Amino acid sequence: MDVLLFRPKTADHDYSTKSVPWNLLYIASFLEQKGFSVKIIDELVDKNWVSILNKSDKPLIVGVSVMTGLQIKYALLFSKWIKEKLGVPVFWGGVHPTSLPEQTLKHELIDFVIKGDGEETLFELLQALKKKKSLENIDGLGFKKSGRIIINKNRNLFNLSSLKKINFNLINLDDFILRDGHNLQSFDINTSRGCYFNCSFCVNKLFSHISWRSIKLELLFRMVEQLVKEYGVNHIHWMELDFFSSKTRVKKIMFWLIKQNFNITWDANCRIDNFEKFDDEFITLMKQSGCVYLTFGVESGSNKILKKLNKKLTREQVLNVENKLVKNKIDHYFQFMIGVPTETKEDMSLTASLVYNLIRKNPYLKEIYGPNIYTPYPGTDLYFEALKQGFVPPKKLEGWFNFHWDGVNLDWLSLKEKKFAKSLSFNIKGIYKEFPFFSSRKRLLSKYFFFKLFLLVKFGINIPYFEGFFFDFLKKFKF
């Protein structure tokens, strides 16, 4: 084995969503095209990875894919084991090392970092290690030399259309098929990278520089056909940041799905301003090809904050698109965040009122995701705004453990605003949340939390979220 690629789990519990490690699949498939042998271990499904490694050949190098947040904790635990038991070089790639390569490389357990797309950089690193050549001309690589940290220049974007095959045998694909206990067999597919937009909170531009690229349609069609015929998949979740970046491409996909008559359904992420432009013919084609719902990143109900987020949309557009979705009977989900630098209690209240208006009397709105607490991801435009507003970033790699969408790292807000943001977040999530011991009362609890939202929007009465302590108490003592 030449390369071992590892994805750590992202939470302290073991029931995280098992999304397909597409970036690792792309990298591994590319390396196999170049003649290298690769193994992928995903801690989300391969919980007993120690046993797996004890039975495996020793690799030339080990790579770890890492996002900012709790995943760093488990990436370090894995890297420590590799160093102590195998004694081979370890490189980190992904969002966090791309954002903070120097700080990442300062850690004693990490020998290299790969910034941005990993395919070609890792290929050249493998060649250099095998032939004992210099590393200084490998674009996208960070390494250590004589006690110094060296970060080479950035690499150009990887051409996804050069991929000839995705080797599903590198993972146990069945582990990633979502089943609902009835007929649903859903699978996540990601066939592109990037986005043409530049939202100020998003890490996309660190990898794709406000651009978009995709694999060839021929490869996409072969993958879908294999998933349907060999694995019984009957629903596809298109994981693309913006599935509709190329409307021409999406049309070809939809016409192909109709022609194949697979009898499958699909869903995708969509921008508000994109859907606003869809004509009746395109929407009809979407539904004929199997589209059953869409997910939209709204983020805020305040036009001031939407501008700060560089979303290129307004509150009024969101309401117009919702009317269009209802008119066309399309199920949909909306995502929100709160706690953005410069956001006030009034801005958060505008988000609450928009959420209230979206939920009220809308049978096609299936869920509001969030509002999640804003996380200052390093390297993003809003991260630098957070620094100006008083945010003090961790000085060491370990300090980033608690920086994730579920945390509250809002140094720029007053204590009162922090409490309001956290309360609003949990109360709105409560409308859709499954609570232990109350599954048979979900509808009643949903109405209860919606009533709390009603009081806030109509009368300015904010009842803090306290129910979690009660539910935790019941769970702890097994009532």
C-alpha positions as CSV (number, residue, x, y, z in Angstrom):
1,M,0.0,0.0,0.0
2,D,1.4,3.4,-1.0
3,V,-1.2,5.7,0.6
4,L,-3.7,5.5,3.5
5,L,-6.3,8.2,3.5
6,F,-8.3,8.7,6.7
7,R,-11.4,10.8,7.5
8,P,-11.9,11.3,11.3
9,K,-15.3,11.5,12.9
10,T,-16.7,15.0,13.4
11,A,-18.4,14.6,16.8
12,D,-18.0,13.0,20.2
13,H,-21.0,10.7,19.6
14,D,-21.3,7.9,17.1
15,Y,-24.5,8.9,15.3
16,S,-23.2,11.5,12.9
17,T,-24.6,11.6,9.3
18,K,-22.6,9.1,7.2
19,S,-21.9,11.3,4.2
20,V,-19.8,9.8,1.4
21,P,-16.1,10.9,1.6
22,W,-16.1,12.2,-2.0
23,N,-12.9,14.2,-1.9
24,L,-11.0,11.2,-0.7
25,L,-12.7,9.1,-3.4
26,Y,-11.6,11.5,-6.1
27,I,-8.0,11.7,-4.8
28,A,-7.7,7.9,-4.4
29,S,-9.2,7.2,-7.8
30,F,-6.8,9.7,-9.4
31,L,-3.8,8.1,-7.7
32,E,-5.0,4.7,-8.9
33,Q,-5.0,6.0,-12.4
34,K,-1.4,6.9,-11.9
35,G,-0.5,3.5,-10.6
36,F,-0.4,3.9,-6.9
37,S,-2.3,1.7,-4.4
38,V,-4.6,3.5,-2.0
39,K,-6.7,2.5,1.0
40,I,-9.5,4.7,2.6
41,I,-10.6,4.4,6.2
42,D,-13.6,6.5,7.3
43,E,-14.0,6.7,11.1
44,L,-17.7,7.4,10.7
45,V,-18.2,3.7,9.6
46,D,-14.8,2.1,10.4
47,K,-15.0,2.6,14.1
48,N,-12.5,-0.2,14.8
49,W,-9.8,1.3,12.5
50,V,-7.0,0.1,14.8
51,S,-7.9,-3.5,14.1
52,I,-8.1,-2.7,10.3
53,L,-4.7,-1.1,10.3
54,N,-3.1,-3.9,12.3
55,K,-4.2,-6.3,9.5
56,S,-3.1,-3.9,6.7
57,D,0.3,-3.4,4.9
58,K,2.4,-0.5,6.1
59,P,1.8,2.6,3.9
60,L,4.5,4.9,2.5
61,I,2.5,7.9,3.8
62,V,-0.8,8.6,5.7
63,G,-3.2,11.5,4.9
64,V,-5.9,12.9,7.1
65,S,-8.8,15.1,5.9
66,V,-9.6,17.8,8.4
67,M,-12.2,20.4,8.9
68,T,-12.2,23.1,11.6
69,G,-13.8,21.9,14.8
70,L,-14.0,18.7,16.7
71,Q,-12.6,16.7,13.7
72,I,-9.2,18.1,14.7
73,K,-9.4,16.3,18.0
74,Y,-9.9,12.9,16.3
75,A,-7.4,13.7,13.6
76,L,-4.7,14.3,16.2
77,L,-5.6,11.1,18.1
78,F,-5.3,9.1,14.8
79,S,-2.0,10.9,13.8
80,K,-0.5,10.1,17.2
81,W,-1.3,6.4,16.8
82,I,0.2,6.4,13.3
83,K,3.4,8.0,14.5
84,E,3.8,5.7,17.5
85,K,2.8,2.4,15.8
86,L,3.8,2.8,12.2
87,G,6.4,5.6,12.2
88,V,5.5,6.9,8.8
89,P,5.0,10.5,7.5
90,V,1.6,12.1,8.1
91,F,0.1,14.9,6.0
92,W,-3.1,16.8,6.7
93,G,-5.4,18.2,3.9
94,G,-8.8,19.7,3.8
95,V,-10.4,22.9,5.0
96,H,-8.4,23.6,8.2
97,P,-4.8,23.0,7.0
98,T,-5.6,24.9,3.8
99,S,-6.8,27.9,6.0
100,L,-4.0,27.8,8.5
101,P,-1.1,25.8,7.0
102,E,1.7,27.2,9.2
103,Q,0.0,26.8,12.5
104,T,-1.0,23.2,11.5
105,L,2.5,22.3,10.5
106,K,3.9,23.6,13.8
107,H,2.3,20.5,15.5
108,E,4.9,17.7,16.0
109,L,2.5,15.0,14.7
110,I,2.2,16.6,11.2
111,D,4.9,16.4,8.6
112,F,3.2,17.9,5.6
113,V,0.1,19.9,4.7
114,I,-1.6,19.9,1.3
115,K,-3.4,23.2,0.5
116,G,-6.5,23.1,-1.8
117,D,-7.2,20.3,-4.2
118,G,-5.1,17.3,-3.2
119,E,-4.9,15.1,-6.3
120,E,-1.9,16.4,-8.1
121,T,0.0,17.6,-5.0
122,L,-0.2,14.2,-3.4
123,F,0.8,12.5,-6.6
124,E,4.0,14.7,-6.9
125,L,4.7,14.2,-3.2
126,L,4.6,10.5,-3.5
127,Q,6.9,10.6,-6.5
128,A,9.4,12.8,-4.6
129,L,9.4,10.6,-1.5
130,K,10.0,7.5,-3.6
131,K,12.8,9.1,-5.6
132,K,14.1,11.2,-2.6
133,K,13.7,14.4,-4.6
134,S,13.4,18.0,-3.4
135,L,9.9,19.1,-2.2
136,E,10.4,22.8,-2.9
137,N,8.9,22.7,-6.3
138,I,5.7,20.9,-5.4
139,D,2.9,23.5,-5.6
140,G,0.3,23.4,-2.9
141,L,2.6,21.6,-0.4
142,G,3.8,22.7,3.1
143,F,6.6,20.9,4.8
144,K,9.4,21.2,7.4
145,K,13.1,21.5,6.6
146,S,15.9,22.0,9.1
147,G,13.5,23.3,11.7
148,R,11.9,25.7,9.3
149,I,8.3,25.6,7.9
150,I,8.1,26.1,4.2
151,I,4.8,26.8,2.4
152,N,5.1,26.5,-1.4
153,K,3.0,28.6,-3.8
154,N,-0.6,27.6,-4.3
155,R,-1.5,25.0,-7.0
156,N,-3.8,25.6,-9.9
157,L,-7.3,24.0,-9.6
158,F,-7.5,20.3,-10.4
159,N,-9.3,19.5,-13.6
160,L,-12.1,17.2,-12.5
161,S,-12.9,16.2,-16.1
162,S,-9.6,14.3,-16.2
163,L,-11.0,11.6,-13.9
164,K,-11.9,8.5,-15.9
165,K,-13.4,6.4,-13.1
166,I,-14.5,6.6,-9.5
167,N,-13.6,3.4,-7.7
168,F,-16.5,2.6,-5.3
169,N,-14.6,-0.5,-4.1
170,L,-12.4,1.9,-2.1
171,I,-15.3,2.2,0.4
172,N,-18.0,-0.1,1.6
173,L,-20.6,1.7,-0.4
174,D,-23.5,0.0,1.4
175,D,-22.5,1.8,4.6
176,F,-23.4,5.1,3.0
177,I,-26.8,4.2,1.6
178,L,-29.5,5.9,3.8
179,R,-32.5,3.7,4.4
180,D,-35.7,4.8,6.1
181,G,-37.0,1.4,7.0
182,H,-39.5,1.5,4.1
183,N,-38.6,1.9,0.5
184,L,-36.1,4.8,0.5
185,Q,-32.5,4.0,-0.5
186,S,-30.7,7.3,-0.8
187,F,-27.2,8.1,-1.7
188,D,-25.1,11.3,-1.7
189,I,-23.4,12.2,-5.0
190,N,-21.0,15.1,-5.5
191,T,-19.9,15.6,-9.1
192,S,-18.5,19.2,-8.9
193,R,-16.4,21.5,-6.8
194,G,-16.8,25.2,-6.2
195,C,-19.4,27.9,-6.7
196,Y,-19.5,31.1,-8.7
197,F,-20.5,33.2,-5.7
198,N,-18.4,34.6,-2.8
199,C,-20.4,34.4,0.4
200,S,-18.3,36.0,3.1
201,F,-18.7,33.2,5.6
202,C,-17.9,30.3,3.2
203,V,-14.5,28.5,2.8
204,N,-15.2,27.8,-0.8
205,K,-13.0,30.4,-2.3
206,L,-10.0,28.9,-0.4
207,F,-10.3,25.9,-2.7
208,S,-12.1,27.0,-5.8
209,H,-11.3,30.7,-6.1
210,I,-14.9,31.6,-6.9
211,S,-15.1,29.2,-9.8
212,W,-16.9,26.0,-10.5
213,R,-15.9,22.7,-12.3
214,S,-17.3,19.3,-12.7
215,I,-16.6,15.7,-13.8
216,K,-17.7,14.7,-17.3
217,L,-21.3,13.8,-17.8
218,E,-20.3,10.4,-19.2
219,L,-18.7,9.5,-15.8
220,L,-21.7,10.9,-13.9
221,F,-24.1,8.8,-15.9
222,R,-22.1,5.6,-15.4
223,M,-22.0,6.2,-11.6
224,V,-25.7,6.8,-11.4
225,E,-26.4,3.7,-13.5
226,Q,-24.1,1.6,-11.3
227,L,-25.7,2.9,-8.1
228,V,-29.2,2.2,-9.3
229,K,-28.7,-1.2,-11.0
230,E,-26.0,-2.7,-8.6
231,Y,-26.9,-1.2,-5.2
232,G,-30.7,-0.5,-5.5
233,V,-30.4,3.3,-4.9
234,N,-33.7,5.0,-5.6
235,H,-33.0,8.5,-4.4
236,I,-30.0,10.8,-5.1
237,H,-29.0,13.7,-3.0
238,W,-26.8,16.0,-5.1
239,M,-24.3,17.3,-2.6
240,E,-22.9,20.0,-4.9
241,L,-22.6,23.5,-3.3
242,D,-24.8,24.7,-6.1
243,F,-26.2,22.0,-8.3
244,F,-27.6,24.6,-10.7
245,S,-24.3,26.4,-11.4
246,S,-24.7,25.2,-15.0
247,K,-28.3,25.1,-16.1
248,T,-27.4,23.6,-19.4
249,R,-25.6,20.7,-17.6
250,V,-28.6,20.2,-15.3
251,K,-30.9,20.0,-18.2
252,K,-28.8,17.2,-19.8
253,I,-28.9,15.3,-16.5
254,M,-32.7,15.7,-16.2
255,F,-33.3,14.6,-19.8
256,W,-31.1,11.6,-19.3
257,L,-32.9,10.6,-16.1
258,I,-36.2,10.8,-17.8
259,K,-34.9,8.8,-20.8
260,Q,-33.4,6.0,-18.6
261,N,-36.8,5.6,-16.7
262,F,-35.0,4.6,-13.5
263,N,-38.0,5.7,-11.4
264,I,-35.7,7.4,-8.9
265,T,-36.1,10.7,-7.1
266,W,-33.6,13.4,-6.3
267,D,-33.0,16.6,-4.3
268,A,-30.4,19.3,-4.4
269,N,-29.1,22.6,-3.0
270,C,-30.3,25.7,-4.9
271,R,-29.8,29.4,-4.6
272,I,-32.8,31.7,-4.0
273,D,-31.8,33.9,-7.0
274,N,-31.4,30.9,-9.3
275,F,-34.9,29.5,-8.5
276,E,-36.3,33.0,-8.9
277,K,-35.2,32.8,-12.6
278,F,-36.5,29.3,-13.3
279,D,-39.4,29.3,-15.8
280,D,-42.4,27.0,-15.8
281,E,-40.8,24.7,-18.4
282,F,-37.7,24.2,-16.4
283,I,-39.6,23.5,-13.2
284,T,-41.8,21.0,-15.0
285,L,-38.7,19.2,-16.3
286,M,-37.3,19.1,-12.7
287,K,-40.4,17.4,-11.4
288,Q,-40.6,15.0,-14.3
289,S,-37.0,13.9,-13.8
290,G,-37.7,13.1,-10.1
291,C,-37.0,16.3,-8.1
292,V,-38.9,16.0,-4.8
293,Y,-37.4,18.8,-2.8
294,L,-34.8,21.6,-2.7
295,T,-32.7,23.2,0.0
296,F,-31.9,26.9,0.1
297,G,-29.3,28.8,2.1
298,V,-31.2,31.9,3.3
299,E,-29.0,32.6,6.3
300,S,-30.7,35.8,7.6
301,G,-34.0,37.8,7.7
302,S,-32.1,41.1,7.9
303,N,-31.2,42.8,4.6
304,K,-28.3,44.4,6.3
305,I,-26.8,41.1,7.4
306,L,-27.6,39.5,4.0
307,K,-25.5,42.2,2.5
308,K,-22.7,41.6,5.0
309,L,-22.8,37.9,4.1
310,N,-22.6,38.9,0.4
311,K,-25.6,36.6,-0.3
312,K,-26.7,38.7,-3.3
313,L,-30.4,38.4,-2.2
314,T,-33.0,40.1,-0.1
315,R,-35.6,39.2,2.4
316,E,-38.3,40.1,-0.2
317,Q,-36.7,37.7,-2.7
318,V,-37.0,34.9,-0.2
319,L,-40.7,35.5,0.4
320,N,-41.3,35.7,-3.4
321,V,-39.4,32.4,-4.0
322,E,-41.4,30.8,-1.2
323,N,-44.6,31.8,-2.9
324,K,-43.3,30.3,-6.2
325,L,-42.3,27.0,-4.4
326,V,-45.8,26.7,-2.9
327,K,-47.5,27.5,-6.2
328,N,-45.5,24.7,-7.9
329,K,-46.0,22.3,-4.9
330,I,-42.3,21.8,-4.4
331,D,-41.2,20.6,-0.9
332,H,-38.3,22.7,0.4
333,Y,-35.9,23.4,3.3
334,F,-34.4,26.7,4.4
335,Q,-31.1,27.2,6.2
336,F,-30.3,30.1,8.6
337,M,-27.5,31.3,10.8
338,I,-27.2,34.0,13.5
339,G,-24.5,35.7,15.5
340,V,-22.7,37.3,12.5
341,P,-20.2,40.1,13.3
342,T,-22.1,43.5,13.5
343,E,-25.4,41.6,13.9
344,T,-27.7,43.1,16.5
345,K,-30.6,41.8,18.5
346,E,-32.9,43.6,16.1
347,D,-31.3,41.8,13.1
348,M,-31.8,38.4,14.9
349,S,-35.4,39.4,15.5
350,L,-35.8,40.0,11.8
351,T,-34.6,36.5,11.2
352,A,-37.1,35.2,13.7
353,S,-39.9,37.1,12.0
354,L,-38.9,35.7,8.6
355,V,-38.8,32.2,9.9
356,Y,-42.2,32.7,11.5
357,N,-43.7,33.9,8.2
358,L,-42.1,31.1,6.2
359,I,-43.4,28.4,8.5
360,R,-46.9,29.8,8.9
361,K,-49.5,28.0,6.7
362,N,-46.9,26.5,4.4
363,P,-47.4,22.8,3.9
364,Y,-44.4,22.5,1.5
365,L,-41.8,23.8,4.0
366,K,-40.5,20.6,5.5
367,E,-37.9,22.0,8.0
368,I,-35.9,25.0,9.0
369,Y,-32.2,24.0,9.4
370,G,-30.9,26.1,12.2
371,P,-30.5,28.9,12.8
372,N,-27.0,27.7,13.6
373,I,-24.6,29.9,15.5
374,Y,-22.1,31.5,13.1
375,T,-18.6,30.0,13.2
376,P,-15.6,32.2,12.2
377,Y,-13.8,29.9,9.8
378,P,-10.2,31.0,9.2
379,G,-9.4,32.5,5.8
380,T,-13.0,33.7,5.0
381,D,-13.8,37.4,4.6
382,L,-16.1,37.3,7.6
383,Y,-13.3,35.8,9.7
384,F,-11.2,38.9,9.2
385,E,-14.3,41.0,10.1
386,A,-14.6,39.0,13.3
387,L,-11.0,39.8,14.1
388,K,-11.8,43.5,13.9
389,Q,-14.8,43.0,16.1
390,G,-12.7,41.5,18.9
391,F,-12.5,37.8,18.1
392,V,-9.2,36.2,19.4
393,P,-8.4,33.1,17.4
394,P,-6.6,30.1,19.1
395,K,-2.8,30.2,19.0
396,K,-2.4,26.5,18.8
397,L,-4.1,23.8,16.7
398,E,-5.8,22.2,19.7
399,G,-7.6,25.4,20.4
400,W,-9.8,24.9,17.4
401,F,-11.6,21.9,18.8
402,N,-14.7,23.8,19.9
403,F,-15.1,26.0,16.8
404,H,-17.9,24.4,14.9
405,W,-21.5,25.2,14.0
406,D,-22.9,23.8,17.2
407,G,-20.7,26.0,19.4
408,V,-21.1,29.6,20.6
409,N,-17.9,31.6,19.8
410,L,-19.2,35.1,19.6
411,D,-16.6,37.4,21.1
412,W,-18.1,40.4,19.2
413,L,-21.6,40.1,20.9
414,S,-22.5,41.2,24.4
415,L,-23.4,38.6,27.0
416,K,-27.1,39.6,26.6
417,E,-26.9,39.2,22.8
418,K,-25.1,35.8,23.1
419,K,-27.9,34.5,25.3
420,F,-30.6,35.8,22.9
421,A,-28.8,34.2,19.9
422,K,-28.5,30.8,21.7
423,S,-32.1,30.9,22.9
424,L,-33.4,31.8,19.5
425,S,-31.4,29.1,17.8
426,F,-32.6,26.3,20.2
427,N,-36.2,27.5,20.3
428,I,-36.5,27.4,16.4
429,K,-34.7,24.1,16.2
430,G,-37.2,22.8,18.8
431,I,-40.0,23.2,16.3
432,Y,-38.6,20.3,14.3
433,K,-36.4,18.4,16.9
434,E,-37.0,14.9,18.0
435,F,-36.9,14.9,21.8
436,P,-36.1,11.7,23.9
437,F,-39.2,10.2,25.7
438,F,-41.5,12.6,23.7
439,S,-41.5,11.0,20.2
440,S,-45.2,10.4,20.4
441,R,-45.7,14.1,21.4
442,K,-43.6,15.6,18.6
443,R,-46.5,17.5,17.1
444,L,-47.5,19.0,20.5
445,L,-43.9,20.0,21.2
446,S,-43.6,21.5,17.7
447,K,-46.7,23.7,18.4
448,Y,-45.2,24.7,21.8
449,F,-42.0,25.9,20.3
450,F,-43.8,27.6,17.5
451,F,-45.9,29.5,20.1
452,K,-42.7,30.7,21.7
453,L,-41.6,32.0,18.3
454,F,-45.0,33.7,17.9
455,L,-44.7,35.5,21.3
456,L,-41.3,36.8,20.2
457,V,-42.3,38.0,16.8
458,K,-45.7,39.5,17.7
459,F,-45.0,40.8,21.2
460,G,-41.3,40.9,21.7
461,I,-41.5,38.3,24.5
462,N,-38.4,36.0,24.4
463,I,-38.8,33.0,26.6
464,P,-35.2,31.6,27.1
465,Y,-34.6,28.0,26.1
466,F,-34.6,25.9,29.2
467,E,-36.2,22.7,28.0
468,G,-32.9,21.0,27.1
469,F,-31.9,20.8,30.8
470,F,-35.2,19.0,31.5
471,F,-34.8,16.5,28.7
472,D,-31.2,15.9,29.6
473,F,-32.3,15.2,33.2
474,L,-34.9,12.7,32.0
475,K,-32.3,11.0,29.8
476,K,-29.7,10.9,32.5
477,F,-32.0,9.2,35.0
478,K,-33.8,7.1,32.4
479,F,-37.3,8.2,33.2
